[in-house]
């Protein structure tokens, strides 16, 4: 099984040379208060930084998008909603420790340099990808997203749970 299959976590070492592996990321990063933010842009769009305006700050932010519809499809769709560079920079500036999205990458499918991954992971932000938010309303939750205990791993499948 690939460690980036289904719902999974990317540790900084996924793209950053000498970045932290999962066994060096505190579990508290993946457990605690979390904000779910909904973005209504369609296929192929990017989540802009403005989506965070007016909300309460949180150390963990999950983005519910058009992608939630794609997770139930049997074929991969390269037109998934991705994060913008400006949003990644804002989240780093605001001290976010974990960012999640409801498809298999925070970067656009056609991104050759994976800049959003580099911005987030380079700042030590853990990325949660492939989280199913189809039945989740925007708002405040408690997140539990524990990775497998794999020493030296740059990612891991997780069982992610949101508690109201």
C-alpha positions in Angstrom: 0.0 0.0 0.0 1.3 3.4 -0.9 1.6 5.8 2.1 -0.1 8.5 0.0 -3.2 6.5 -0.8 -6.7 7.6 0.3 -6.9 9.8 3.3 -3.3 10.5 4.3 -0.9 13.0 5.9 2.2 14.5 4.2 5.0 15.4 6.7 7.5 18.1 5.7 10.0 15.4 4.5 7.6 14.6 1.7 9.1 17.5 -0.3 11.6 19.2 1.9 15.2 17.9 2.1 15.9 17.3 5.8 12.3 18.1 6.6 10.7 16.4 9.6 9.4 12.8 9.2 6.2 11.8 10.8 7.9 10.3 13.8 9.2 13.8 14.5 5.9 15.6 14.1 4.1 16.0 17.5 0.8 14.1 17.6 -0.7 17.3 18.9 -0.4 18.8 15.4 -3.0 16.2 14.2 -5.3 16.3 17.2 -7.2 19.4 18.4 -9.5 22.2 17.5 -10.1 22.5 13.8 -12.1 24.8 11.5 -13.8 23.5 8.3 -14.1 26.2 5.6 -16.2 25.8 2.6 -15.2 27.1 -0.9 -17.9 27.1 -3.6 -15.6 27.4 -6.7 -16.1 24.8 -9.4 -13.9 22.3 -11.2 -10.4 23.5 -11.9 -10.5 26.5 -9.6 -8.1 27.5 -6.8 -9.0 28.4 -3.2 -8.1 32.1 -2.8 -6.7 33.6 0.4 -9.9 35.7 0.8 -11.8 32.5 1.8 -10.3 32.9 5.3 -11.6 36.5 5.8 -13.7 37.0 8.8 -13.2 33.6 10.3 -11.8 32.6 13.7 -8.1 31.6 13.6 -7.4 28.0 14.1 -4.2 25.9 14.1 -5.9 23.3 11.9 -8.0 24.2 8.8 -9.8 21.8 6.5 -11.2 22.9 3.1 -14.5 21.5 1.9 -14.8 22.1 -1.9 -16.3 20.7 -5.1 -13.8 17.9 -4.6 -16.1 16.2 -2.0 -18.2 15.1 -5.0 -15.2 13.7 -6.8 -14.2 11.3 -4.0 -17.1 9.0 -4.7 -16.2 8.7 -8.4 -14.3 5.6 -9.6 -12.0 7.6 -11.9 -9.5 10.3 -10.9 -10.5 13.8 -12.1 -7.5 16.1 -12.8 -9.9 19.2 -12.6 -10.0 19.1 -8.8 -10.0 22.3 -6.7 -6.5 23.1 -5.4 -5.1 25.7 -3.0 -3.7 29.0 -4.3 -0.2 30.1 -3.4 -1.6 33.2 -1.7 -3.7 31.0 0.6 -0.7 28.8 1.4 1.3 31.9 2.4 -1.6 33.3 4.5 -2.0 30.0 6.4 1.7 29.9 7.1 1.7 33.6 8.3 -1.3 32.8 10.5 0.5 30.0 12.3 -1.6 27.1 10.9 0.0 23.7 11.8 -2.2 21.4 9.7 -4.1 22.0 6.4 -6.5 19.6 4.9 -8.3 19.3 1.6 -10.9 17.0 0.2 -8.9 15.5 -2.7 -5.5 14.0 -3.3 -3.4 17.1 -3.5 -3.2 20.7 -2.4 -1.5 21.6 -5.7 -3.1 21.7 -9.1 -2.8 18.5 -11.2 -0.7 20.4 -13.8 1.7 21.9 -11.2 5.2 20.8 -12.1 6.9 22.4 -9.1 4.3 21.6 -6.4 4.8 25.1 -5.0 1.9 24.9 -2.5 3.4 21.7 -1.0 6.7 23.5 -0.8 5.3 26.6 0.9 3.4 24.6 3.5 5.8 21.8 4.2 8.8 24.2 4.1 7.1 26.0 7.0 6.5 22.8 8.9 2.8 22.7 8.2 1.4 19.1 7.9 -0.9 18.4 5.0 -4.0 16.2 5.3 -5.2 15.1 1.8 -8.1 13.0 0.6 -10.3 13.8 3.6 -14.0 13.1 2.9 -16.0 16.2 3.9 -19.1 15.5 1.9 -21.4 15.3 4.9 -19.6 17.9 7.0 -20.9 21.4 7.5 -18.5 24.4 7.8 -17.7 25.2 11.4 -15.6 24.4 14.4 -14.7 20.8 15.3 -12.2 18.6 17.1 -9.9 16.8 14.6 -8.3 13.4 15.3 -6.1 12.3 12.4 -3.6 9.8 13.6 -1.0 8.5 11.2 0.6 5.0 11.4 3.7 4.9 13.5 6.2 4.4 10.7 9.7 5.6 11.7 11.3 7.8 9.0 8.1 8.1 6.9 7.3 11.2 4.9 3.6 10.3 4.9 1.0 7.9 6.2 -2.5 6.8 5.7 -4.8 8.1 8.5 -8.2 7.5 10.0 -9.5 11.1 10.3 -12.4 11.9 12.6 -14.2 15.2 13.2 -16.1 15.6 16.5 -18.6 18.5 16.9 
